Amino acid sequence: MPTDGRNKHIRRGAAKTNRWDDDPYTRRARQEQYPARSVYKLQEIQKRSRVIRRGDHVLDLGCAPGSWLIYAAEAAGPSGRVVGLDLTPVTVALPGNASARTGDVFEMAEDPARFLDGPFDVVLSDMAPATTGSRVVDTARSFNLCQAALSIARQVLRPGGAFVCKMFQGEDFKQFTEDVKSGFAECRVFKPQSSRKASMEIYLIGKGKKETVRS
């Protein structure tokens, strides 16, 4: 595993605290046998924008503990395929059309073809940094993760593909929004109802990846 100092700043969707045990979305996730409440954010995004279609090949960045993997596999159907990446191994049982591997998103961003059998129709990123309590530091780390996710999406998405990315709102939010707009025909900003009200997180949804113009 790389030890360049960046990995310690990453917190996947797996990180949860006991104070949310009585949260209604947490209870619902348990009842519906999803490993985390974050699944309902993707569910809302799917209902609003239908980013995943039957038969799609989907890449899920920051996939642990596996809720988005499971939901994406359900949405893509038996003819689809979902591949997840996270620093933390996924230990839950996955559908037959889903798999997870352990790896570093920053390393992958440099050359996705070394790690992935693409191309993909959808790239999802629910990655978040390990928070420090400093809004400036946390939003900067979030921006770095988002840039890595977008770099991967640009390289592995088919033309017309979709990109979903979580970001902490800060001074780099406008810049990242413009970066997504430059590569996709449509860009939406969306705050799921299942996001906690105090959270800085917001999702950018890019649809219709533009053709890459080669010089």
Rosetta blueprint (number, residue, H / E / L):
1 M L
2 P L
3 T L
4 D L
5 G L
6 R L
7 N H
8 K H
9 H H
10 I E
11 R E
12 R L
13 G L
14 A L
15 A L
16 K L
17 T L
18 N H
19 R H
20 W H
21 D L
22 D L
23 D L
24 P H
25 Y H
26 T H
27 R H
28 R H
29 A H
30 R H
31 Q H
32 E L
33 Q L
34 Y L
35 P L
36 A L
37 R L
38 S L
39 V H
40 Y H
41 K H
42 L H
43 Q H
44 E H
45 I H
46 Q H
47 K H
48 R H
49 S H
50 R L
51 V L
52 I L
53 R L
54 R L
55 G L
56 D L
57 H E
58 V E
59 L E
60 D E
61 L E
62 G L
63 C L
64 A L
65 P L
66 G L
67 S H
68 W H
69 L H
70 I H
71 Y H
72 A H
73 A H
74 E H
75 A H
76 A H
77 G L
78 P L
79 S L
80 G L
81 R E
82 V E
83 V E
84 G E
85 L E
86 D E
87 L L
88 T L
89 P L
90 V L
91 T L
92 V L
93 A L
94 L L
95 P L
96 G L
97 N L
98 A E
99 S E
100 A E
101 R E
102 T E
103 G L
104 D L
105 V H
106 F H
107 E H
108 M H
109 A H
110 E H
111 D L
112 P H
113 A H
114 R H
115 F L
116 L L
117 D L
118 G L
119 P L
120 F E
121 D E
122 V E
123 V E
124 L E
125 S E
126 D L
127 M L
128 A E
129 P E
130 A L
131 T L
132 T L
133 G L
134 S L
135 R H
136 V H
137 V H
138 D H
139 T H
140 A H
141 R H
142 S H
143 F H
144 N H
145 L H
146 C H
147 Q H
148 A H
149 A H
150 L H
151 S H
152 I H
153 A H
154 R H
155 Q H
156 V H
157 L E
158 R E
159 P E
160 G E
161 G E
162 A E
163 F E
164 V E
165 C E
166 K E
167 M E
168 F E
169 Q L
170 G L
171 E L
172 D L
173 F H
174 K H
175 Q H
176 F H
177 T H
178 E H
179 D H
180 V H
181 K H
182 S H
183 G H
184 F E
185 A E
186 E E
187 C E
188 R E
189 V E
190 F E
191 K L
192 P L
193 Q L
194 S L
195 S L
196 R L
197 K L
198 A L
199 S L
200 M L
201 E E
202 I E
203 Y E
204 L E
205 I E
206 G E
207 K E
208 G E
209 K E
210 K L
211 E L
212 T L
213 V L
214 R L
215 S L
